[in-house]
Amino acid sequence: MSACLSLEKPLRVAYLGPEGTFSHLAARQQFGGSCQSLPQGTIAGVFHAVERQRADYGVVPVENSTEGVVSHSLDLLAESELKVVAQVTLSVEQCLVGQGPLEQVRKVLSKDIALAQCRGWLSRHVPQAALIETDSTAA
C-alpha cells in the first residue's frame, strides 16, 4: 500500500513509539516499509500529528484481548474529528530480556498492559521480581 501511495507523495504515518513498539509493527503491517515513520511519545501525540497534518495517518492501540479497551485512544477518538479507516490485528508476543538466571531477576520494567498480559508467567517464573511500569515496552 505504501509503495503505491508514495508515488503520489511520501506517506507519513505517526504511531505510538519508539520504533519497535506494537504500534510501530502495526503501522508497518498496514502501510509497509516505504512510508515515513513518525514515532510519538503519547497517544495524544499521534492524534496531534495527524490533526496538524504533520502525518497522513496515525496508528494507536484501541483494544487488547487481555486488558480490554485502551480508554485513552477511545476518549481521543470521541473528542477528535479524525475517523478510523482501518483495523490491524497483531499477535502479541513478549520477551523477558536480561542477564543471568531467572532466580536473579529483581525488577521487570515494562508498560502496564504488557505486565498485565504476562502477570501469570511472571508470577510463576520470577515471583521475587518487582514489576515496574514504564511508558513503553520498547523503551
Phi, psi and omega in degrees: 000315184294326180297316179294313181295327182290345175293330178280312177194157178299128181278127180250125183235118175271144179211161177288108187259183020275185177304140179100353178286168177294328176294322176297315178297321178295320178298316179294322178296318183281319189249353179079183185270356182276351182278159175274116181276133180235088180294138178239147183282342182219163175297319178300324178298323177296313179300315182296321180298320180285316180299325181269009176061027171277344177224149178277326180221160175228147179237120178227154175287140180241323182214149179230127186297334180273315188254359177086205185289152173265095191299327181297319177297316181294321177300314181292325176297320179293326182275339188263161172275352181292152181236152175284129180244349179198159176236136177241128176256126181241138170276125185258128174232133180253149176230136174267120184246132178184187178242142177090176182285160181302328181297339182266357180290124180251334181219141171237121181252129178191175176294147182305318181293320178296319177298320179293320179299328186256008186309312181297312180298315181297319181292331178280323189257333178222058184297339181279349187277138172281135179263118186244123181283138175234177181282339187204143174292323183287325180293000000 
